[in-house]
């Protein structure tokens, strides 16, 4: 059956392309719809007025009439659609009017006739479609349809193909999802029928990659079903270039030698201070790298106390990484030598490639590397740090604080912001990697490695684009169940790169697709650079929550209100405090305080009140996470609050009770030291903000759900 339908559709698409067309007519669209079980109304093609009258009579009620022309894509714009035509006289008049308007719209257009279509019952209009995204390939879309679709842009996207469950999840992912369940006495739509339309469209574009866009708009959804009033199919004019793919084993083998090398060669090493080749050598030597360091420079015998070689081919033994610190124009010939030497990784610091318009030069080095089996990092990067190897292969400042956070950036400037943040917050890192032009190695290679790396607990990535969105999603889905992945995607406001031929295409702006698909992959998307860095630093500190009940305990009523807002904004649930727990909290707070949630202990309370209420929050198994709001008083100074909170949290963790605790500290400058102390003792705390600690808690919850570590969707 499946084979029959593909044969039929293949023959049709081949005929359309042979005719030099990229868009299908409505009758051709119906052939495809019938083959894939996409529900459409009954319709016939009328080549003249009499055929139109006869077709309308067979349908026995009001009909819709539409121009059929391979040259008129947007029928409504051409005045080529009339709705609700009934009776022979009206059908004749509508036929003539439609043809006349179409000829006026485009005198050269080939007109094959008029489509006479059953008029569908009134229902909820939705849009179902698919587009070819430059990053993610075939993507299926669902949203509210009709005239408001491009105004509201209430649309959600998934990678095609989708299964039945994923298609159903799309119905709940739009902002207006409630409308589909029925509002103001209206019955809800047949969700299964709508989901089937989505699933079948996703199958169609997966089976036929040459289909660039499919648009079912509107789909009329009723309690009895979902029928596409119109199907538009657009073929692509170009064949996408296949990207070379590597197996997980191949990626891990080369990445292991990159991140844990025993021998490094520096091509362009120099004794001259101020040269990149000197900075890289100094960092490698001064950073304490225990492996072999081989400077390569045809004009020197000795560089930074190490024997220099005329060529990398002269270096004795195996070399794992060649770091390039030479001008772009010399890279290709040196890379040939790296390939002949059998070095698996080249780290290309030099700029002057695709980022300056030198695309041919970049293509040349990629071809050389592929021919020799060399993986390229860069070009146009600051280098990389692998702290657990004491490896600092960069011309920037050294960094040696070992820890569990792996950080990557496409931009050098962002890379240095990462470095400064890590140092000032004492964030231990497992690696900092520059990606630059991503001529070869990119985020999915790094995700594959960091997902397996025992030193890495959390991965944070700044990116401007993805070369292969599907490979990234595949790597993210494999990594997220083990550790969080945080992404800062730059270019949120960039408009789509090309004019779209359909409603679905117009809605699939770059960022809308990125947002939905990254969320589906379980990635935590950070709104800004500081957020990305804070999530990366804080997520490994927080235990995984075991349930949804969040309780706020605060010494300041104003903070409590802001913290409550933040809880809601981050998709978290404020626990409804049961009467017995309410009474237990009231035991510890003054009569003018307020139990409920937030629990307001008031500002003048001694340390014992903070301690007693925090203990109760940790003790009660119905509470799953605590948000603490502290404000600075002389009665309970900041460090007293920090020390008692850390002590109580540590005591409960020793007893096997480990809940995420975040804190917002308002006060004079001493709260900064208190926050640092709390962070070091397993409590994520920030001064002068109620938003940030709760945003971090929200990110932890999003990861826990995506990783399947607690109930609920991602």
C-alpha positions as CSV (number, residue, x, y, z in Angstrom):
1,X,0.0,0.0,0.0
2,X,2.7,2.4,1.1
3,X,4.7,1.4,-2.0
4,X,1.7,2.0,-4.3
5,X,1.2,5.5,-3.0
6,X,4.9,6.5,-3.4
7,X,4.9,5.2,-7.0
8,X,1.8,7.3,-7.8
9,X,3.1,10.4,-6.2
10,X,6.6,9.9,-7.8
11,X,5.0,9.8,-11.3
12,X,3.0,12.9,-10.6
13,X,6.0,14.9,-9.3
14,X,8.2,13.8,-12.1
15,X,5.6,15.0,-14.6
16,X,5.3,18.4,-12.9
17,X,9.0,18.9,-12.9
18,X,9.3,17.8,-16.5
19,X,6.8,20.5,-17.3
20,X,9.1,23.1,-15.7
21,X,6.8,23.8,-12.9
22,X,7.5,24.0,-9.1
23,X,3.9,24.3,-7.9
24,X,1.1,21.8,-8.2
25,X,-2.4,22.6,-9.3
26,X,-5.4,21.8,-7.0
27,X,-6.4,18.6,-8.8
28,X,-2.7,17.4,-8.6
29,X,-2.7,18.3,-4.9
30,X,-5.8,16.1,-4.5
31,X,-4.0,13.2,-6.1
32,X,-1.3,13.5,-3.4
33,X,-3.8,14.0,-0.6
34,X,-5.7,10.9,-1.6
35,X,-2.5,8.9,-1.8
36,X,-1.5,9.9,1.7
37,X,-4.9,9.8,3.3
38,X,-5.0,13.6,3.8
39,X,-8.7,14.3,4.2
40,X,-9.9,16.8,1.6
41,X,-13.5,17.6,0.5
42,X,-15.0,16.0,-2.6
43,X,-14.1,18.0,-5.7
44,X,-14.1,17.9,-9.5
45,X,-12.3,19.8,-12.2
46,X,-14.7,21.6,-14.5
47,X,-13.2,22.6,-17.9
48,X,-16.3,24.6,-18.9
49,X,-19.5,26.0,-17.5
50,X,-21.6,23.0,-18.2
51,X,-19.2,20.7,-16.4
52,X,-19.2,23.1,-13.4
53,X,-23.0,23.0,-13.2
54,X,-23.1,19.2,-13.4
55,X,-20.4,18.8,-10.7
56,X,-22.2,21.2,-8.4
57,X,-25.4,19.3,-8.9
58,X,-23.7,16.0,-7.9
59,X,-22.5,17.6,-4.6
60,X,-26.1,18.7,-4.0
61,X,-25.5,21.8,-1.9
62,X,-23.4,25.0,-1.8
63,X,-20.0,24.6,-3.3
64,X,-16.6,26.5,-3.4
65,X,-15.2,27.3,-6.8
66,X,-11.5,27.9,-7.4
67,X,-9.4,28.7,-10.4
68,X,-7.1,25.9,-11.5
69,X,-3.9,27.3,-13.1
70,X,-0.3,26.1,-12.8
71,X,0.7,29.8,-13.0
72,X,-1.5,31.2,-10.2
73,X,-0.2,30.1,-6.8
74,X,-2.2,32.5,-4.6
75,X,-5.8,31.9,-5.9
76,X,-7.5,34.4,-3.5
77,X,-5.2,37.2,-4.5
78,X,-6.2,36.7,-8.1
79,X,-10.0,36.8,-7.2
80,X,-10.1,33.1,-8.2
81,X,-12.1,31.8,-5.2
82,X,-15.9,32.1,-4.6
83,X,-17.4,30.4,-1.6
84,X,-21.0,29.3,-1.1
85,X,-22.2,29.1,-4.7
86,X,-25.6,27.3,-5.0
87,X,-27.9,26.7,-8.0
88,X,-27.1,26.4,-11.8
89,X,-27.4,30.2,-12.5
90,X,-25.0,31.2,-9.7
91,X,-22.5,28.4,-10.7
92,X,-22.5,29.7,-14.3
93,X,-22.0,33.3,-13.2
94,X,-19.2,32.3,-10.7
95,X,-17.4,30.2,-13.3
96,X,-17.3,33.1,-15.8
97,X,-16.3,35.7,-13.1
98,X,-13.4,33.5,-11.8
99,X,-12.0,32.9,-15.3
100,X,-12.3,36.6,-16.2
101,X,-10.5,37.8,-13.0
102,X,-7.8,35.2,-13.4
103,X,-7.1,36.4,-17.0
104,X,-7.0,40.0,-15.7
105,X,-4.6,39.0,-12.9
106,X,-2.2,37.2,-15.2
107,X,-3.0,37.4,-19.0
108,X,-0.3,34.8,-19.7
109,X,-1.5,32.2,-17.1
110,X,-2.5,28.8,-18.4
111,X,-6.1,28.1,-17.2
112,X,-7.1,24.5,-16.9
113,X,-10.5,25.1,-15.5
114,X,-12.3,25.7,-12.3
115,X,-12.3,23.3,-9.3
116,X,-15.8,22.7,-7.9
117,X,-15.5,21.6,-4.2
118,X,-17.9,20.6,-1.5
119,X,-18.5,23.4,1.0
120,X,-17.2,22.3,4.4
121,X,-19.2,22.8,7.5
122,X,-18.2,25.6,9.9
123,X,-15.6,24.7,12.4
124,X,-12.3,25.8,13.9
125,X,-9.8,26.8,11.2
126,X,-6.2,25.5,11.8
127,X,-3.2,25.3,9.5
128,X,-1.1,22.2,9.0
129,X,2.0,22.4,6.9
130,X,5.6,21.5,6.3
131,X,8.7,23.5,5.1
132,X,12.3,22.8,4.4
133,X,14.3,24.6,7.0
134,X,18.0,25.4,6.0
135,X,19.1,24.1,9.4
136,X,16.8,21.3,10.4
137,X,15.5,20.0,7.0
138,X,11.9,18.9,6.8
139,X,9.9,20.5,9.6
140,X,6.1,20.1,10.2
141,X,4.0,23.0,11.5
142,X,0.7,23.4,13.2
143,X,-1.3,26.4,14.3
144,X,-4.5,28.4,14.3
145,X,-5.5,29.0,10.7
146,X,-7.6,31.4,8.8
147,X,-7.0,35.1,8.2
148,X,-5.3,35.7,11.6
149,X,-2.6,33.0,11.2
150,X,0.2,35.4,10.0
151,X,-0.8,38.1,12.5
152,X,-1.0,35.9,15.6
153,X,1.8,33.6,14.5
154,X,0.5,31.0,17.0
155,X,2.4,28.1,15.4
156,X,4.5,25.2,16.7
157,X,7.1,23.1,14.8
158,X,8.6,19.6,15.0
159,X,11.2,17.7,12.9
160,X,9.5,15.5,10.3
161,X,8.4,12.8,10.4
162,X,6.3,12.8,13.6
163,X,4.6,9.9,15.2
164,X,1.0,10.0,16.5
165,X,1.9,11.0,20.0
166,X,4.2,13.8,18.9
167,X,1.6,15.1,16.4
168,X,-1.0,15.2,19.3
169,X,1.5,17.1,21.5
170,X,1.6,19.9,18.9
171,X,-2.1,20.6,19.5
172,X,-1.2,21.4,23.2
173,X,1.9,23.5,22.2
174,X,0.2,26.5,20.8
175,X,-0.8,29.4,23.0
176,X,-4.4,29.1,22.0
177,X,-4.6,25.3,22.7
178,X,-7.7,25.8,24.8
179,X,-9.8,26.9,21.8
180,X,-9.3,23.3,20.4
181,X,-11.0,21.9,23.5
182,X,-14.1,24.0,23.1
183,X,-14.9,27.4,24.6
184,X,-18.1,29.2,25.3
185,X,-20.3,26.2,24.9
186,X,-18.6,25.1,21.6
187,X,-17.7,21.4,21.3
188,X,-14.0,20.6,21.1
189,X,-12.4,19.4,17.8
190,X,-11.6,15.8,16.9
191,X,-7.9,16.0,18.1
192,X,-7.0,12.6,16.6
193,X,-8.2,13.7,13.2
194,X,-6.2,16.9,13.3
195,X,-3.1,15.0,14.6
196,X,-3.5,12.5,11.7
197,X,-3.4,15.4,9.2
198,X,-0.1,16.5,10.7
199,X,1.4,13.0,10.8
200,X,0.4,12.3,7.2
201,X,1.9,15.6,5.9
202,X,5.1,14.8,7.8
203,X,5.3,11.4,6.1
204,X,4.7,12.9,2.7
205,X,7.6,15.4,2.9
206,X,9.9,12.7,4.4
207,X,9.2,10.3,1.5
208,X,9.7,13.1,-1.1
209,X,12.6,15.4,-0.1
210,X,12.0,17.4,-3.3
211,X,8.8,18.8,-1.8
212,X,9.9,22.1,-0.4
213,X,6.6,23.2,1.2
214,X,3.1,21.8,1.9
215,X,0.3,24.0,3.1
216,X,-3.1,22.8,4.3
217,X,-4.8,26.1,5.1
218,X,-7.3,26.2,6.3
219,X,-8.0,22.7,7.8
220,X,-11.6,22.8,9.1
221,X,-11.6,21.0,12.4
222,X,-14.9,19.9,13.9
223,X,-16.0,17.4,16.6
224,X,-16.5,14.9,13.7
225,X,-13.1,15.2,11.9
226,X,-10.6,17.5,10.2
227,X,-10.7,18.2,6.4
228,X,-8.2,20.4,4.5
229,X,-10.1,22.9,2.4
230,X,-7.0,23.7,0.4
231,X,-3.7,21.9,-0.2
232,X,-0.8,23.7,-1.7
233,X,2.4,21.8,-2.7
234,X,5.6,23.6,-3.8
235,X,8.7,21.7,-5.2
236,X,12.2,22.8,-4.5
237,X,14.5,24.0,-7.3
238,X,17.8,22.8,-5.8
239,X,19.2,19.6,-4.3
240,X,20.6,20.1,-0.8
241,X,24.3,19.3,-0.5
242,X,24.9,16.2,1.6
243,X,27.1,16.8,4.7
244,X,29.7,14.3,5.6
245,X,28.5,12.4,8.7
246,X,30.7,10.6,11.2
247,X,29.7,7.7,13.5
248,X,29.7,8.2,17.2
249,X,32.7,5.9,17.5
250,X,34.6,8.0,14.9
251,X,33.7,11.2,16.7
252,X,34.8,9.9,20.1
253,X,38.1,8.5,18.8
254,X,39.2,11.9,17.3
255,X,37.7,14.0,20.1
256,X,39.5,11.9,22.7
257,X,42.8,12.7,21.0
258,X,41.9,16.4,20.7
259,X,40.7,16.8,24.4
260,X,43.2,14.4,26.0
261,X,46.3,14.7,23.8
262,X,49.7,13.2,24.6
263,X,51.5,15.2,22.0
264,X,50.9,18.7,20.5
265,X,52.6,20.4,17.7
266,X,52.4,24.2,17.3
267,X,52.8,25.2,13.6
268,X,54.1,28.8,13.5
269,X,55.5,28.7,17.1
270,X,57.6,31.8,17.8
271,X,60.1,33.3,20.3
272,X,58.8,36.8,19.6
273,X,56.5,38.2,22.3
274,X,53.3,39.5,20.9
275,X,53.1,36.9,18.2
276,X,50.2,34.4,18.4
277,X,52.6,31.5,18.0
278,X,54.6,32.7,21.0
279,X,51.4,33.2,23.2
280,X,50.2,29.6,22.3
281,X,53.6,28.2,23.2
282,X,53.9,30.1,26.5
283,X,50.3,29.0,27.5
284,X,51.1,25.4,26.8
285,X,54.4,25.4,28.6
286,X,53.4,27.7,31.5
287,X,50.0,25.9,31.9
288,X,51.8,22.7,32.9
289,X,50.7,20.5,30.0
290,X,52.4,17.2,30.8
291,X,52.5,15.8,27.3
292,X,55.0,16.6,24.5
293,X,55.0,20.1,23.0
294,X,56.7,20.4,19.6
295,X,57.2,23.9,18.1
296,X,57.3,24.0,14.3
297,X,59.2,26.9,12.6
298,X,61.6,26.6,9.7
299,X,63.6,29.6,10.9
300,X,64.3,28.5,14.6
301,X,66.2,25.8,16.4
302,X,64.7,26.4,19.8
303,X,61.5,28.0,20.9
304,X,60.6,28.7,24.6
305,X,63.2,26.1,25.6
306,X,61.8,23.4,23.3
307,X,63.5,21.9,20.2
308,X,61.9,23.4,17.1
309,X,61.3,21.5,13.8
310,X,61.4,22.7,10.2
311,X,58.3,20.8,9.3
312,X,55.6,18.9,11.3
313,X,56.7,15.8,9.3
314,X,60.0,16.0,11.1
315,X,58.4,15.7,14.6
316,X,59.2,12.3,16.1
317,X,56.5,9.9,17.1
318,X,52.7,10.3,17.0
319,X,51.2,13.7,17.3
320,X,47.5,14.1,18.4
321,X,46.9,17.8,17.7
322,X,48.4,20.4,15.4
323,X,47.7,24.0,16.5
324,X,48.0,26.4,13.6
325,X,49.4,29.9,14.3
326,X,50.3,31.0,10.8
327,X,48.6,33.3,8.3
328,X,45.6,31.9,6.3
329,X,47.5,31.7,3.0
330,X,50.0,29.2,4.4
331,X,47.5,26.9,6.1
332,X,46.7,24.6,3.1
333,X,50.2,23.5,2.4
334,X,50.9,23.0,6.2
335,X,47.7,21.0,6.5
336,X,48.9,18.7,3.7
337,X,51.9,17.9,5.8
338,X,49.7,17.4,8.9
339,X,47.7,14.9,6.8
340,X,50.8,13.1,5.6
341,X,52.0,12.8,9.2
342,X,48.7,11.2,10.2
343,X,47.8,13.8,12.8
344,X,44.0,13.4,13.5
345,X,43.2,17.0,14.6
346,X,44.1,20.5,13.4
347,X,43.2,23.5,15.5
348,X,43.0,26.5,13.1
349,X,43.5,29.8,15.0
350,X,44.1,32.0,11.9
351,X,41.3,34.2,10.5
352,X,41.0,35.2,6.9
353,X,38.7,32.4,5.6
354,X,34.9,32.3,5.0
355,X,34.3,35.1,7.6
356,X,36.1,37.5,5.3
357,X,34.6,36.2,2.1
358,X,37.4,33.7,1.4
359,X,35.0,30.8,0.9
360,X,37.2,29.0,-1.7
361,X,40.2,29.1,0.6
362,X,38.1,27.5,3.4
363,X,36.7,24.9,0.9
364,X,40.2,24.0,-0.1
365,X,41.4,23.3,3.5
366,X,38.2,21.3,4.2
367,X,38.9,19.1,1.1
368,X,42.5,18.6,2.2
369,X,41.4,17.6,5.7
370,X,38.7,15.2,4.4
371,X,41.2,13.6,2.0
372,X,43.6,12.9,4.9
373,X,41.1,12.1,7.6
374,X,42.0,15.2,9.7
375,X,39.3,16.8,11.8
376,X,39.4,20.7,11.8
377,X,38.5,22.9,14.7
378,X,38.0,26.5,13.4
379,X,39.3,28.4,11.6
380,X,39.0,31.9,13.1
381,X,39.1,30.8,16.8
382,X,40.9,31.6,20.0
383,X,41.9,28.0,20.5
384,X,40.7,25.8,23.3
385,X,41.2,24.8,26.9
386,X,41.1,21.3,28.3
387,X,41.6,22.0,32.0
388,X,41.8,18.4,33.3
389,X,44.8,17.9,31.0
390,X,46.3,21.3,32.0
391,X,46.1,22.1,28.3
392,X,45.8,25.8,27.3
393,X,46.1,25.8,23.5
394,X,45.1,29.5,23.0
395,X,46.6,32.9,22.6
396,X,44.3,34.3,25.3
397,X,44.6,34.4,29.0
398,X,45.3,31.1,30.8
399,X,42.6,29.4,32.8
400,X,43.2,26.4,35.1
401,X,40.2,26.1,37.6
402,X,39.1,22.5,37.0
403,X,35.4,21.7,37.3
404,X,32.4,20.2,35.6
405,X,31.2,22.9,33.2
406,X,32.1,22.6,29.5
407,X,31.7,25.9,27.6
408,X,31.8,26.5,23.9
409,X,31.4,29.6,21.7
410,X,31.2,30.5,18.1
411,X,32.7,33.9,18.8
412,X,36.1,34.8,20.3
413,X,34.6,37.8,22.2
414,X,32.0,35.6,23.8
415,X,34.7,33.1,24.6
416,X,36.6,35.7,26.6
417,X,33.4,36.7,28.4
418,X,33.0,33.1,29.4
419,X,36.6,33.1,30.7
420,X,36.1,36.2,32.9
421,X,32.8,35.0,34.3
422,X,34.3,31.6,35.1
423,X,37.2,33.3,37.0
424,X,35.1,35.9,38.9
425,X,32.5,33.3,40.0
426,X,35.1,30.6,40.7
427,X,33.3,28.3,38.2
428,X,35.4,25.2,37.6
429,X,35.4,24.2,33.9
430,X,36.2,21.0,32.1
431,X,36.8,22.7,28.8
432,X,36.4,26.0,26.9
433,X,36.3,25.5,23.1
434,X,36.1,28.1,20.3
435,X,34.3,26.9,17.2
436,X,34.6,30.0,14.9
437,X,33.7,29.2,11.3
438,X,32.8,25.5,12.0
439,X,34.4,24.3,8.8
440,X,34.3,20.8,10.2
441,X,34.0,20.1,13.9
442,X,30.8,21.7,15.4
443,X,28.4,21.5,18.3
444,X,27.2,18.0,17.6
445,X,30.8,16.6,17.7
446,X,31.4,18.5,21.0
447,X,28.1,17.3,22.5
448,X,28.9,13.7,21.6
449,X,32.2,14.0,23.4
450,X,31.0,16.0,26.5
451,X,28.1,13.7,26.8
452,X,30.5,10.8,27.5
453,X,33.2,12.8,29.3
454,X,33.2,11.9,33.0
455,X,34.7,15.3,34.0
456,X,31.7,17.2,32.4
457,X,28.5,17.7,34.4
458,X,26.9,20.5,32.3
459,X,27.4,21.8,28.8
460,X,26.7,25.4,27.7
461,X,27.0,26.5,24.1
462,X,26.8,29.9,22.4
463,X,25.9,29.6,18.8
464,X,24.9,31.8,15.9
465,X,23.8,28.9,13.7
466,X,23.8,25.2,13.4
467,X,25.4,23.6,10.3
468,X,23.3,20.4,10.7
469,X,20.3,20.9,13.0
470,X,19.3,17.2,12.8
471,X,22.8,16.0,13.9
472,X,22.7,18.4,16.8
473,X,19.2,17.3,17.9
474,X,20.4,13.6,17.7
475,X,23.4,14.4,19.9
476,X,21.3,16.5,22.3
477,X,18.7,13.8,22.7
478,X,21.5,11.3,23.6
479,X,23.2,13.7,26.0
480,X,20.2,15.3,27.9
481,X,19.2,12.2,29.8
482,X,22.8,12.2,31.3
483,X,23.5,15.9,31.8
484,X,22.0,19.4,31.0
485,X,22.7,21.2,27.8
486,X,22.2,25.0,27.8
487,X,22.2,26.9,24.5
488,X,22.4,30.6,23.8
489,X,21.2,31.0,20.2
490,X,22.2,34.4,18.9
491,X,20.1,36.1,16.1
492,X,16.7,35.7,17.6
493,X,15.3,38.6,15.7
494,X,16.8,37.7,12.3
495,X,14.1,37.5,9.6
496,X,13.7,34.5,7.4
497,X,16.4,34.3,4.7
498,X,14.0,34.0,1.7
499,X,10.5,34.9,0.8
500,X,8.2,32.0,1.4
501,X,5.8,30.5,-1.1
502,X,3.2,29.5,1.5
503,X,1.6,30.5,4.7
504,X,3.6,27.8,6.5
505,X,6.8,29.1,4.9
506,X,6.0,32.7,6.0
507,X,5.5,31.6,9.6
508,X,8.7,29.5,9.8
509,X,11.0,32.4,10.7
510,X,14.4,31.2,11.8
511,X,13.9,31.6,15.5
512,X,10.4,30.1,15.8
513,X,11.7,26.8,14.4
514,X,14.9,26.9,16.6
515,X,12.8,27.6,19.7
516,X,10.4,24.6,19.3
517,X,12.9,22.1,18.1
518,X,15.6,22.9,20.7
519,X,12.9,22.5,23.3
520,X,11.8,19.2,21.8
521,X,15.5,18.0,22.0
522,X,15.5,18.8,25.7
523,X,17.9,21.7,25.4
524,X,17.5,24.6,27.9
525,X,17.5,27.8,25.9
526,X,19.0,30.8,27.7
527,X,17.6,34.2,26.9
528,X,21.0,36.0,27.2
529,X,24.7,35.5,27.7
530,X,24.7,36.0,31.5
531,X,21.8,33.6,31.8
532,X,23.6,30.9,29.9
533,X,26.7,31.3,32.1
534,X,24.6,31.3,35.3
535,X,22.6,28.2,34.3
536,X,25.9,26.4,33.5
537,X,27.4,27.3,36.9
538,X,24.2,26.6,38.9
539,X,22.6,23.5,37.4
540,X,25.3,21.1,38.6
541,X,24.9,22.6,42.1
542,X,21.2,21.9,42.4
543,X,19.9,18.4,43.2
544,X,17.2,17.1,40.8
545,X,13.7,17.9,42.0
546,X,11.4,14.9,42.7
547,X,8.1,16.7,42.2
548,X,6.4,20.0,41.3
549,X,5.6,21.6,44.7
550,X,7.6,24.8,45.2
551,X,7.4,26.6,48.5
552,X,8.7,30.2,49.1
553,X,9.9,31.1,52.6
554,X,10.7,34.8,52.9
555,X,11.6,37.4,55.5
556,X,10.3,40.2,53.2
557,X,6.7,40.4,51.9
558,X,7.7,42.4,48.9
559,X,10.3,39.8,47.9
560,X,7.7,37.1,48.4
561,X,5.4,38.7,45.8
562,X,8.2,39.1,43.2
563,X,9.4,35.5,43.9
564,X,5.8,34.3,43.3
565,X,5.7,36.1,40.0
566,X,9.0,34.6,39.0
567,X,7.8,31.1,39.9
568,X,4.8,31.5,37.6
569,X,7.0,33.1,34.9
570,X,9.3,30.1,34.9
571,X,6.6,27.5,34.5
572,X,6.8,26.3,38.1
573,X,4.0,25.4,40.6
574,X,3.5,27.2,43.9
575,X,2.3,24.5,46.3
576,X,-1.1,24.8,47.8
577,X,-0.2,24.4,51.5
578,X,-2.5,21.8,53.2
579,X,-4.0,22.8,56.6
580,X,-1.7,20.6,58.7
581,X,1.5,22.1,57.0
582,X,0.0,25.6,57.3
583,X,-0.4,25.1,61.0
584,X,3.1,23.7,61.4
585,X,4.6,26.8,59.7
586,X,2.5,29.1,61.9
587,X,4.1,27.5,65.0
588,X,7.4,29.3,64.1
589,X,6.2,32.7,62.7
590,X,4.8,35.7,64.6
591,X,1.1,36.4,64.6
592,X,1.5,39.3,62.2
593,X,3.4,37.0,59.7
594,X,1.6,35.0,57.1
595,X,1.6,31.3,56.4
596,X,0.2,30.1,53.1
597,X,2.6,30.3,50.1
598,X,4.8,32.4,50.3
599,X,5.4,31.7,53.9
600,X,6.2,35.3,55.2
601,X,8.2,35.0,58.5
602,X,8.6,38.9,58.5
603,X,11.8,40.8,58.7
604,X,12.7,41.2,62.3
605,X,13.0,37.5,63.0
606,X,16.1,35.9,64.6
607,X,18.1,33.2,62.9
608,X,16.1,30.5,64.8
609,X,13.0,31.4,62.8
610,X,14.8,31.1,59.4
611,X,16.3,27.8,60.6
612,X,13.0,26.3,61.9
613,X,11.0,27.1,58.8
614,X,13.8,25.9,56.4
615,X,14.0,22.7,58.4
616,X,10.2,22.2,58.1
617,X,10.4,22.8,54.3
618,X,13.1,20.2,53.9
619,X,11.5,17.7,56.3
620,X,8.1,17.6,54.7
621,X,8.1,15.1,51.8
622,X,5.2,16.9,50.1
623,X,7.5,19.9,49.4
624,X,9.9,19.4,46.5
625,X,11.9,22.7,46.2
626,X,12.5,25.7,48.4
627,X,12.9,29.3,47.3
628,X,14.3,31.5,50.1
629,X,13.8,35.3,50.3
630,X,16.2,36.9,52.8
631,X,16.6,40.6,53.6
632,X,19.4,42.1,55.5
633,X,18.8,42.9,59.2
634,X,21.2,43.3,62.1
635,X,19.0,40.7,63.9
636,X,20.0,38.1,61.3
637,X,23.1,39.3,59.4
638,X,23.8,37.9,55.9
639,X,26.6,35.5,56.8
640,X,24.6,34.2,59.8
641,X,21.7,33.4,57.4
642,X,24.2,31.9,54.8
643,X,25.9,29.7,57.4
644,X,22.7,28.4,59.0
645,X,21.1,27.7,55.6
646,X,24.2,25.8,54.4
647,X,24.4,23.8,57.6
648,X,20.8,22.7,57.6
649,X,20.9,21.8,53.9
650,X,24.1,19.8,54.4
651,X,22.5,18.0,57.4
652,X,19.5,16.9,55.4
653,X,21.6,15.8,52.4
654,X,23.6,13.6,54.8
655,X,20.3,12.1,55.8
656,X,19.5,11.4,52.2
657,X,17.0,14.3,51.8
658,X,18.2,16.3,48.8
659,X,16.0,19.1,47.5
660,X,16.9,22.0,45.3
661,X,17.2,25.2,47.4
662,X,17.6,28.6,45.8
663,X,17.9,32.0,47.6
664,X,17.4,35.7,46.8
665,X,19.3,38.0,49.2
666,X,18.4,41.7,49.4
667,X,20.6,43.9,51.5
668,X,23.9,45.8,51.8
669,X,27.1,44.6,50.1
670,X,27.7,41.9,52.7
671,X,25.0,39.8,50.9
672,X,27.4,39.3,48.0
673,X,29.8,37.3,50.2
674,X,26.9,35.4,51.7
675,X,25.7,34.4,48.2
676,X,29.2,33.2,47.3
677,X,29.3,31.1,50.5
678,X,25.9,29.6,49.8
679,X,26.9,28.7,46.2
680,X,30.0,26.9,47.5
681,X,27.8,24.9,49.9
682,X,25.1,23.7,47.5
683,X,22.6,26.5,47.6
684,X,22.1,28.6,44.5
685,X,21.9,32.2,45.7
686,X,22.0,35.7,44.1
687,X,22.1,39.2,45.6
688,X,19.8,42.0,44.5
689,X,17.5,39.9,42.3
690,X,14.4,37.8,42.7
691,X,14.3,36.7,39.1
692,X,17.6,35.0,38.7
693,X,17.5,32.3,41.4
694,X,14.0,31.2,40.3
695,X,15.0,31.2,36.6
696,X,17.8,28.8,37.5
697,X,15.4,26.6,39.4
698,X,13.1,26.7,36.4
699,X,16.0,25.6,34.1
700,X,16.7,22.7,36.4
701,X,13.0,21.6,36.3
702,X,13.0,21.9,32.5
703,X,16.1,19.7,32.3
704,X,14.7,17.1,34.8
705,X,11.5,16.8,32.8
706,X,13.3,16.5,29.5
707,X,15.7,13.9,30.9
708,X,12.7,11.9,32.1
709,X,13.7,12.2,35.8
710,X,10.3,13.4,36.9
711,X,6.7,13.4,35.7
712,X,5.3,15.8,33.1
713,X,6.4,16.9,29.6
714,X,9.4,18.8,28.5
